[in-house]
């Protein structure tokens, strides 16, 4: 059943709350920072150059982007109140916004860009607060497909990095540098054990850089020209708060980009959560809410400072799966290093001087792991023909749009070229197909009661009537009643254990599906443990000495085909599938 996660170890040595030595934290944090910072700087320069801004604003915008990404990476890792995820979730410049940001700069300069980015951050904050409303469409199938398409959407830029060398260089220089980088990384990851495995990426980058230096590809001149410590001149463009016609024309594109960016952050957060524990556990969507909220805060800061919008990168998931380290201290280290480097131009120049083939080879390995995380997410959710169709069609159409093979002229003109990004196009298609599937489902029967023991009779009567309408026999009625009672009592126990006061309502949605029924219990959130995890852990507990609560959980596991418990700020949602009893042989 779905709630029964695999008992096999995921290879994680250090979970999010584990403490690390300073050297390991800084070493792994440096890996994330180098890649994330280089992408942030490069994407920011692409937008500002294409937008025709002044050199002073360009330098200021890059500086502001580094500061914001460093600060919010620390926030993501620490989890401050309802902000942050408490996992390794690297923040960086978002490629989703590139087209709309260039349009904003061309239409109204940096002040127009700033106000639109600020508004998009507010939109993401609103999405994070109402994330439970998106649960029907932001399924593991949609999230996994988006993750699979992220490597596709950046593959052109990554492969271009492999050949990013001066024209007069030896023809074998770039291939050899890329090969050495990837070979050392993969070789160490495949055979190393213990502490050496943690440094595989660093060793690969160092080896590739040394080979590049032998060919003269490491640009020392830009390092010599940069100062050690310094601040850029203030180039803040201000905010255009007149809300003229240009603002309203550009706003829909930023709203769509903010929505897609939120979906990417959700997918990244879910991926990081899934690979961060020794034993697989249900995703805590309160943490996902915190990740999206921090994404919104990041873009509000970016808008106020006139920088390009940010999003959460999935590199932390790849790094954790490769190294076995998921401690949040790595994310904190990466964020602090970014903040320090913002004031060290010479060190930034040293990072930027690393040749393109080294970065390209590094990213190929990391993106390959990210692709497989997306595949695992879809498969672990349980594949049927509907999910397979959504994932397959969305992926291949996303690939087609990214490769400019599907109506390139139409795609370029639509919404400022938003469909030219494979991740965006495939994500939209997956969402639309999921919405269509949900709309085609039978309308559920609804019951709203107070979460109080006195309402249990009403719930039993409702389930009896529901089963009668479907012309199901007494055995299915008994099964539905037993499942309904166990979930109801469990939610009530959690509520009472939290010592909450005030009225708490429960909404029950009962829907017929092929081969059975799906019951969805929606109540005000509590602070109890995730029921899905508790059911999954039963297989690891000894049979003797079973407590009364464990008996209830074992009964639920026996009766339900699947149990999914999604906990949000403001909502506690339990989805249980109950299959029809198999006919007995005569």
C-alpha positions as CSV (number, residue, x, y, z in Angstrom):
1,X,0.0,0.0,0.0
2,X,1.1,3.6,-0.5
3,X,1.8,4.3,3.1
4,X,4.2,1.5,3.4
5,X,7.5,3.2,2.5
6,X,10.5,1.1,1.8
7,X,12.5,0.0,4.9
8,X,15.8,0.1,3.0
9,X,18.3,2.8,3.9
10,X,18.5,5.7,1.6
11,X,22.3,6.1,2.1
12,X,21.9,9.3,4.1
13,X,24.6,9.6,6.8
14,X,23.7,12.9,8.2
15,X,20.0,13.9,8.4
16,X,18.8,17.6,8.4
17,X,19.1,18.0,12.2
18,X,22.5,16.2,12.4
19,X,25.5,18.2,13.4
20,X,28.6,18.4,11.2
21,X,32.1,19.4,11.7
22,X,33.0,22.9,10.5
23,X,35.3,21.6,7.8
24,X,32.7,19.3,6.3
25,X,30.0,22.0,6.5
26,X,32.2,24.6,4.8
27,X,33.5,22.1,2.2
28,X,30.1,21.0,1.0
29,X,28.7,24.5,1.5
30,X,31.5,25.8,-0.8
31,X,30.4,23.3,-3.5
32,X,26.9,24.5,-3.5
33,X,27.9,28.2,-3.2
34,X,30.3,28.0,-6.2
35,X,27.7,26.5,-8.5
36,X,24.8,28.5,-7.2
37,X,26.7,31.8,-7.2
38,X,28.0,31.3,-10.7
39,X,24.5,30.6,-12.0
40,X,23.1,33.7,-10.1
41,X,25.8,35.9,-11.5
42,X,25.6,34.6,-15.1
43,X,21.7,34.8,-15.3
44,X,21.7,38.3,-13.7
45,X,24.3,39.5,-16.3
46,X,22.2,38.0,-19.1
47,X,19.1,39.8,-18.0
48,X,20.8,43.1,-17.4
49,X,22.8,43.1,-20.6
50,X,19.8,42.2,-22.6
51,X,17.8,44.9,-20.8
52,X,20.4,47.5,-21.8
53,X,21.0,48.9,-18.3
54,X,24.0,51.0,-17.3
55,X,27.2,49.4,-16.0
56,X,26.7,50.9,-12.6
57,X,23.2,49.3,-12.3
58,X,24.6,46.0,-13.6
59,X,27.3,45.8,-11.0
60,X,24.8,46.8,-8.3
61,X,22.2,44.3,-9.5
62,X,24.7,41.4,-9.4
63,X,25.8,42.5,-5.9
64,X,22.2,42.7,-4.7
65,X,21.4,39.3,-6.2
66,X,24.4,37.6,-4.3
67,X,23.3,39.3,-1.0
68,X,19.7,38.2,-1.3
69,X,20.5,34.7,-2.3
70,X,22.9,34.3,0.5
71,X,20.6,35.7,3.1
72,X,17.6,33.6,2.0
73,X,19.6,30.4,1.7
74,X,20.4,30.8,5.4
75,X,16.7,31.4,6.0
76,X,15.7,28.3,4.1
77,X,18.2,26.2,6.1
78,X,17.4,27.6,9.6
79,X,13.6,27.7,9.4
80,X,12.6,30.9,11.2
81,X,9.0,30.6,12.3
82,X,6.9,29.8,9.2
83,X,9.7,30.8,6.9
84,X,12.3,28.4,5.6
85,X,12.3,24.7,5.3
86,X,15.1,23.5,7.6
87,X,16.8,21.6,4.8
88,X,19.5,22.2,2.2
89,X,17.6,24.4,-0.2
90,X,19.9,26.7,-2.2
91,X,18.4,30.0,-3.4
92,X,19.5,31.5,-6.7
93,X,18.4,33.6,-9.7
94,X,15.4,32.1,-11.5
95,X,15.5,31.4,-15.2
96,X,11.7,31.4,-15.3
97,X,11.7,35.1,-15.1
98,X,14.3,35.9,-17.7
99,X,11.9,36.8,-20.6
100,X,9.5,38.9,-18.5
101,X,12.4,40.7,-16.7
102,X,14.0,41.7,-20.0
103,X,10.6,43.1,-21.1
104,X,10.3,45.0,-17.9
105,X,13.7,46.6,-18.2
106,X,13.1,47.5,-21.9
107,X,9.7,49.0,-21.0
108,X,10.5,51.0,-17.8
109,X,14.0,50.3,-16.6
110,X,15.1,49.1,-13.2
111,X,12.3,50.9,-11.4
112,X,9.6,49.0,-13.4
113,X,11.5,45.7,-12.8
114,X,11.7,46.3,-9.1
115,X,7.9,46.9,-8.6
116,X,6.9,43.9,-10.7
117,X,9.4,41.6,-8.9
118,X,8.1,42.9,-5.5
119,X,4.5,42.1,-6.5
120,X,5.5,38.6,-7.7
121,X,7.0,38.0,-4.3
122,X,3.7,39.0,-2.6
123,X,1.9,36.6,-4.9
124,X,4.2,33.8,-3.8
125,X,3.6,34.6,-0.2
126,X,-0.2,34.3,-0.8
127,X,0.3,30.9,-2.5
128,X,2.4,29.7,0.4
129,X,-0.4,30.5,2.9
130,X,-3.0,28.7,0.8
131,X,-0.9,25.8,-0.4
132,X,-3.5,23.2,0.8
133,X,-5.8,24.5,-1.9
134,X,-3.3,23.4,-4.6
135,X,-3.0,19.9,-3.3
136,X,-5.2,18.5,-6.0
137,X,-2.9,19.6,-8.8
138,X,0.5,19.7,-7.2
139,X,0.7,15.9,-7.0
140,X,3.9,13.8,-6.9
141,X,3.3,13.2,-10.6
142,X,3.3,16.9,-11.4
143,X,6.2,17.7,-9.1
144,X,8.3,14.7,-10.3
145,X,7.7,15.7,-14.0
146,X,8.8,19.3,-13.2
147,X,11.9,18.0,-11.6
148,X,12.7,15.8,-14.6
149,X,12.3,18.8,-16.9
150,X,14.6,21.1,-14.9
151,X,17.7,19.4,-16.4
152,X,16.1,19.5,-19.8
153,X,15.4,23.3,-19.5
154,X,19.1,24.0,-18.7
155,X,20.7,21.4,-20.9
156,X,21.5,23.8,-23.7
157,X,23.3,26.2,-21.4
158,X,25.1,23.3,-19.6
159,X,26.3,21.8,-22.9
160,X,27.4,25.2,-24.2
161,X,29.6,25.5,-21.1
162,X,31.5,22.5,-22.3
163,X,32.8,24.4,-25.3
164,X,33.2,27.8,-23.5
165,X,36.9,28.2,-24.3
166,X,38.9,30.7,-26.4
167,X,38.8,29.9,-30.2
168,X,42.6,29.6,-30.4
169,X,42.9,26.7,-27.8
170,X,43.9,23.2,-28.6
171,X,40.9,21.2,-29.9
172,X,41.2,18.6,-27.1
173,X,41.5,21.1,-24.3
174,X,37.7,21.4,-23.5
175,X,36.9,17.7,-24.0
176,X,39.8,16.6,-21.8
177,X,38.9,19.2,-19.0
178,X,35.3,18.1,-19.0
179,X,36.2,14.4,-19.1
180,X,38.6,14.7,-16.2
181,X,36.1,16.6,-14.1
182,X,33.3,14.2,-14.6
183,X,35.5,11.1,-14.4
184,X,37.0,12.1,-11.0
185,X,33.6,13.0,-9.6
186,X,31.8,9.8,-10.7
187,X,34.8,7.6,-9.9
188,X,35.1,8.9,-6.3
189,X,31.3,8.7,-5.8
190,X,31.1,5.1,-7.2
191,X,34.0,3.6,-5.1
192,X,34.7,5.9,-2.2
193,X,33.5,5.3,1.3
194,X,33.4,7.5,4.4
195,X,34.7,11.1,4.3
196,X,36.3,10.8,0.9
197,X,32.9,10.5,-0.7
198,X,31.9,13.9,0.7
199,X,34.7,15.6,-1.3
200,X,34.1,13.9,-4.6
201,X,32.7,17.1,-6.3
202,X,35.5,19.3,-5.0
203,X,38.1,16.8,-6.2
204,X,36.5,16.7,-9.6
205,X,36.4,20.5,-9.9
206,X,40.0,20.8,-8.7
207,X,41.2,18.1,-11.1
208,X,39.4,19.7,-14.0
209,X,40.7,23.2,-13.1
210,X,44.3,21.9,-12.9
211,X,44.0,20.4,-16.4
212,X,42.5,23.6,-17.6
213,X,45.4,25.6,-16.1
214,X,47.8,23.4,-18.0
215,X,46.1,24.5,-21.2
216,X,46.0,28.1,-20.1
217,X,42.2,28.2,-19.7
218,X,42.2,29.6,-16.2
219,X,41.9,33.4,-16.5
220,X,44.3,34.8,-13.9
221,X,44.1,38.4,-15.3
222,X,40.6,39.1,-14.1
223,X,41.6,37.9,-10.6
224,X,44.6,40.3,-10.5
225,X,42.5,43.2,-11.5
226,X,39.8,42.7,-8.8
227,X,40.2,44.3,-5.4
228,X,40.2,42.2,-2.3
229,X,37.4,43.9,-0.3
230,X,34.9,46.4,-1.6
231,X,31.3,47.6,-2.2
232,X,29.8,48.6,-5.5
233,X,28.6,52.2,-6.0
234,X,25.0,52.6,-5.1
235,X,23.1,51.9,-8.3
236,X,19.6,51.4,-6.9
237,X,17.0,52.2,-9.6
238,X,14.1,52.9,-7.2
239,X,10.5,51.6,-7.6
240,X,8.0,52.8,-10.1
241,X,4.8,53.1,-8.0
242,X,2.8,55.0,-10.6
243,X,1.2,51.7,-11.9
244,X,0.9,53.0,-15.5
245,X,-0.3,51.0,-18.5
246,X,3.1,49.3,-18.9
247,X,2.8,47.8,-15.4
248,X,-0.6,46.3,-16.1
249,X,0.5,44.9,-19.5
250,X,3.5,43.2,-17.9
251,X,1.8,42.0,-14.7
252,X,0.1,38.9,-16.1
253,X,3.5,37.5,-17.3
254,X,5.0,38.1,-13.8
255,X,2.0,36.4,-12.2
256,X,2.4,33.3,-14.4
257,X,6.1,33.3,-13.8
258,X,5.6,33.6,-10.0
259,X,3.2,30.6,-10.1
260,X,5.6,28.5,-12.1
261,X,8.5,29.5,-9.9
262,X,6.4,28.5,-6.8
263,X,5.7,25.1,-8.4
264,X,9.4,24.7,-9.1
265,X,10.2,25.6,-5.4
266,X,7.6,23.1,-4.2
267,X,9.1,20.4,-6.4
268,X,12.6,21.2,-5.2
269,X,11.4,21.2,-1.6
270,X,9.6,17.9,-1.9
271,X,12.7,16.4,-3.6
272,X,15.0,17.6,-0.9
273,X,12.7,16.3,1.8
274,X,12.4,12.9,0.2
275,X,16.2,12.3,0.0
276,X,17.1,13.8,3.4
277,X,16.2,11.0,5.7
278,X,17.6,7.5,6.3
279,X,14.1,6.1,6.3
280,X,11.6,7.5,3.7
281,X,8.9,9.5,5.4
282,X,5.8,11.4,4.3
283,X,6.4,15.0,3.0
284,X,5.7,17.6,5.7
285,X,3.9,20.2,3.6
286,X,4.3,22.8,6.4
287,X,8.0,22.8,5.5
288,X,7.1,23.1,1.8
289,X,4.9,26.1,2.7
290,X,7.9,27.6,4.5
291,X,10.1,27.1,1.4
292,X,7.6,28.9,-0.8
293,X,7.1,31.7,1.7
294,X,10.9,32.2,1.8
295,X,10.9,32.3,-2.0
296,X,8.3,35.1,-1.8
297,X,10.4,37.0,0.8
298,X,13.4,36.6,-1.4
299,X,11.7,38.2,-4.4
300,X,10.3,41.0,-2.2
301,X,13.9,41.7,-1.2
302,X,15.1,41.4,-4.8
303,X,12.4,43.8,-6.0
304,X,13.2,46.4,-3.3
305,X,16.9,46.3,-4.3
306,X,16.3,46.1,-8.1
307,X,17.7,42.6,-8.6
308,X,16.4,39.7,-10.7
309,X,13.9,37.3,-9.0
310,X,15.0,34.2,-7.2
311,X,13.9,30.6,-6.8
312,X,14.9,27.5,-4.9
313,X,17.4,25.3,-6.6
314,X,17.3,21.5,-6.4
315,X,21.1,21.0,-6.2
316,X,20.8,20.3,-2.5
317,X,18.9,17.1,-3.2
318,X,21.5,15.9,-5.7
319,X,24.3,16.7,-3.3
320,X,22.6,14.9,-0.4
321,X,22.0,11.8,-2.5
322,X,25.5,11.7,-3.8
323,X,27.3,12.5,-0.5
324,X,24.9,11.1,2.1
325,X,24.9,14.5,3.8
326,X,21.5,16.3,4.3
327,X,22.4,18.4,7.3
328,X,21.0,21.9,7.2
329,X,24.4,23.2,8.4
330,X,25.6,22.7,4.8
331,X,22.9,25.2,3.6
332,X,23.7,27.6,6.3
333,X,27.4,27.5,5.4
334,X,26.6,28.0,1.7
335,X,24.5,31.1,2.5
336,X,27.0,32.6,4.8
337,X,29.8,32.0,2.3
338,X,27.7,33.8,-0.4
339,X,27.2,36.8,2.0
340,X,30.9,37.0,2.7
341,X,31.8,36.7,-1.0
342,X,29.5,39.5,-1.9
343,X,32.1,41.8,-0.3
344,X,35.2,40.1,-1.7
345,X,35.4,40.9,-5.5
346,X,38.7,39.1,-5.9
347,X,37.3,35.8,-4.5
348,X,34.2,36.2,-6.8
349,X,36.6,36.6,-9.7
350,X,38.4,33.4,-8.7
351,X,35.1,31.5,-8.9
352,X,34.2,33.1,-12.2
353,X,37.6,32.3,-13.6
354,X,36.9,28.5,-13.3
355,X,36.5,27.5,-17.0
356,X,33.2,26.6,-18.5
357,X,34.0,23.0,-19.2
358,X,34.5,22.4,-15.5
359,X,31.2,23.9,-14.6
360,X,29.5,22.1,-17.4
361,X,30.8,18.6,-16.4
362,X,29.9,19.3,-12.7
363,X,26.3,20.3,-13.7
364,X,25.9,17.3,-16.0
365,X,26.4,14.9,-13.0
366,X,24.2,17.0,-10.7
367,X,21.4,17.3,-13.2
368,X,21.5,13.6,-14.0
369,X,20.9,12.9,-10.3
370,X,18.1,15.4,-10.2
371,X,16.4,13.8,-13.2
372,X,16.5,10.4,-11.4
373,X,15.0,12.0,-8.2
374,X,12.1,13.1,-10.3
375,X,11.7,9.6,-11.8
376,X,11.8,8.1,-8.3
377,X,9.2,10.6,-7.0
378,X,6.7,9.5,-9.7
379,X,7.3,5.8,-9.3
380,X,7.1,5.9,-5.5
381,X,3.7,7.5,-5.7
382,X,2.4,4.4,-7.6
383,X,2.0,4.4,-11.4
384,X,-1.3,3.8,-13.1
385,X,-2.3,4.6,-16.7
386,X,-3.5,8.1,-15.8
387,X,-0.3,9.1,-14.0
388,X,1.8,7.5,-16.7
389,X,0.0,9.5,-19.4
390,X,0.4,12.8,-17.6
391,X,4.1,12.3,-16.9
392,X,4.9,10.9,-20.4
393,X,3.0,13.6,-22.4
394,X,4.1,16.5,-20.2
395,X,7.8,15.4,-20.3
396,X,7.9,14.9,-24.1
397,X,6.0,18.1,-24.9
398,X,8.2,20.0,-22.5
399,X,11.3,18.6,-24.3
400,X,9.8,19.5,-27.6
401,X,9.1,23.1,-26.7
402,X,12.5,23.4,-25.1
403,X,14.1,22.1,-28.3
404,X,12.1,24.5,-30.4
405,X,10.6,21.6,-32.3
406,X,6.9,22.3,-31.6
407,X,5.5,25.4,-33.4
408,X,8.5,27.6,-32.5
409,X,7.0,30.8,-33.9
410,X,3.7,30.4,-32.0
411,X,5.6,29.4,-28.8
412,X,7.9,32.4,-29.0
413,X,5.0,34.8,-29.4
414,X,2.8,33.4,-26.7
415,X,3.1,35.1,-23.2
416,X,6.5,36.6,-24.1
417,X,8.1,33.2,-25.0
418,X,7.1,31.5,-21.7
419,X,6.6,28.2,-23.4
420,X,10.2,28.2,-24.8
421,X,11.2,27.0,-21.3
422,X,10.7,23.2,-21.2
423,X,10.1,23.1,-17.4
424,X,7.5,25.8,-17.7
425,X,5.7,24.3,-20.7
426,X,5.8,20.8,-19.3
427,X,4.7,22.0,-15.9
428,X,1.7,23.8,-17.3
429,X,0.7,20.8,-19.4
430,X,1.0,18.5,-16.4
431,X,-1.2,20.8,-14.3
432,X,-3.8,21.2,-17.0
433,X,-4.0,17.4,-17.6
434,X,-4.3,16.9,-13.8
435,X,-7.1,19.5,-13.6
436,X,-8.9,17.8,-16.4
437,X,-8.6,14.4,-14.8
438,X,-9.9,15.8,-11.5
439,X,-12.9,17.5,-13.2
440,X,-13.8,14.3,-14.9
441,X,-14.0,12.4,-11.6
442,X,-17.4,11.8,-10.0
443,X,-18.5,14.6,-7.6
444,X,-17.8,13.6,-4.0
445,X,-20.4,13.4,-1.3
446,X,-19.8,15.9,1.5
447,X,-20.3,15.9,5.3
448,X,-19.3,18.6,7.7
449,X,-19.4,17.8,11.4
450,X,-17.7,19.1,14.6
451,X,-14.7,17.1,15.5
452,X,-16.2,15.7,18.7
453,X,-16.9,12.2,19.7
454,X,-20.7,12.9,19.6
455,X,-20.4,13.3,15.8
456,X,-19.1,9.8,15.2
457,X,-22.7,8.5,14.7
458,X,-23.4,11.0,12.0
459,X,-20.2,10.0,10.2
460,X,-21.1,6.3,10.3
461,X,-24.6,7.1,9.0
462,X,-23.1,9.1,6.2
463,X,-20.8,6.3,5.1
464,X,-23.6,3.8,5.3
465,X,-25.7,5.9,3.0
466,X,-22.8,6.5,0.6
467,X,-22.2,2.8,0.3
468,X,-25.9,2.1,-0.2
469,X,-26.0,4.6,-3.1
470,X,-23.1,2.7,-4.8
471,X,-25.0,-0.6,-4.2
472,X,-22.1,-2.1,-2.2
473,X,-22.7,-5.0,0.1
474,X,-22.4,-5.1,3.9
475,X,-18.8,-6.2,3.8
476,X,-17.8,-2.9,2.1
477,X,-20.0,-0.9,4.4
478,X,-18.3,-2.4,7.4
479,X,-14.9,-1.7,5.9
480,X,-15.8,2.0,5.2
481,X,-17.2,2.4,8.7
482,X,-14.1,0.8,10.3
483,X,-11.7,3.1,8.4
484,X,-13.8,6.2,9.0
485,X,-13.9,5.5,12.7
486,X,-10.2,4.8,13.0
487,X,-9.3,8.1,11.2
488,X,-11.8,10.1,13.1
489,X,-10.6,8.9,16.5
490,X,-7.0,9.4,15.5
491,X,-7.6,13.0,14.4
492,X,-9.6,13.6,17.6
493,X,-6.8,12.1,19.8
494,X,-4.2,14.4,18.1
495,X,-6.5,17.4,18.7
496,X,-6.9,16.6,22.3
497,X,-3.2,15.8,22.7
498,X,-2.4,19.3,21.3
499,X,-4.6,20.7,24.1
500,X,-6.2,23.0,21.6
501,X,-9.3,24.9,22.5
502,X,-12.3,26.1,20.5
503,X,-14.5,24.5,17.9
504,X,-12.8,22.3,15.3
505,X,-14.8,21.1,12.3
506,X,-14.2,18.1,10.1
507,X,-15.1,17.9,6.4
508,X,-15.4,14.4,4.9
509,X,-15.4,13.9,1.2
510,X,-16.4,10.5,-0.1
511,X,-15.9,9.6,-3.8
512,X,-16.3,6.5,-5.8
513,X,-13.3,5.4,-7.8
514,X,-12.6,2.4,-10.0
515,X,-12.4,-0.6,-7.6
516,X,-13.4,1.2,-4.4
517,X,-13.7,4.6,-2.7
518,X,-11.5,7.4,-1.6
519,X,-12.3,9.2,1.7
520,X,-10.7,12.6,2.3
521,X,-10.8,14.0,5.9
522,X,-10.0,17.7,6.1
523,X,-9.8,19.4,9.5
524,X,-8.1,22.3,11.3
525,X,-4.4,21.4,11.6
526,X,-3.0,19.9,14.7
527,X,0.6,19.3,15.9
528,X,0.4,15.5,16.0
529,X,2.7,13.1,14.3
530,X,2.1,12.2,10.6
531,X,-0.3,9.2,10.5
532,X,1.2,8.0,7.2
533,X,4.6,7.7,8.8
534,X,3.2,5.9,11.9
535,X,1.4,3.3,9.7
536,X,4.6,2.8,7.7
537,X,6.7,2.3,10.8
538,X,4.5,-0.6,12.1
539,X,6.4,-3.1,9.9
540,X,9.5,-2.3,11.9
541,X,7.9,-2.8,15.3
542,X,7.9,-6.1,17.2
543,X,4.5,-7.9,17.3
544,X,4.6,-8.4,21.0
545,X,3.7,-5.7,23.4
546,X,1.4,-3.9,20.9
547,X,-0.2,-0.8,22.4
548,X,-3.8,0.1,21.9
549,X,-2.9,2.9,19.5
550,X,-0.8,0.5,17.5
551,X,-3.7,-1.9,17.2
552,X,-5.7,1.0,15.7
553,X,-3.0,1.7,13.2
554,X,-2.6,-1.9,12.3
555,X,-6.3,-2.2,11.7
556,X,-6.2,0.9,9.5
557,X,-3.3,-0.5,7.5
558,X,-5.1,-3.8,7.0
559,X,-8.4,-2.1,5.8
560,X,-7.0,0.7,3.7
561,X,-5.3,0.3,0.3
562,X,-3.4,3.5,0.8
563,X,-3.0,6.3,3.4
564,X,-1.7,9.8,2.7
565,X,-1.5,12.4,5.4
566,X,-0.7,15.9,4.3
567,X,-0.1,18.5,7.1
568,X,-0.3,22.2,6.3
569,X,-0.4,25.3,8.4
570,X,-4.2,25.7,8.7
571,X,-5.3,22.3,7.4
572,X,-4.8,18.6,8.2
573,X,-5.8,16.4,5.3
574,X,-6.0,12.6,5.5
575,X,-6.7,10.8,2.2
576,X,-7.6,7.0,2.5
577,X,-8.4,4.7,-0.4
578,X,-10.6,1.7,0.5
579,X,-10.8,-1.1,-2.1
580,X,-13.8,-3.3,-2.6
581,X,-13.5,-6.7,-0.9
582,X,-12.5,-9.5,-3.3
583,X,-15.3,-11.9,-4.0
584,X,-14.9,-15.2,-2.1
585,X,-14.6,-18.4,-4.1
586,X,-17.7,-20.5,-4.1
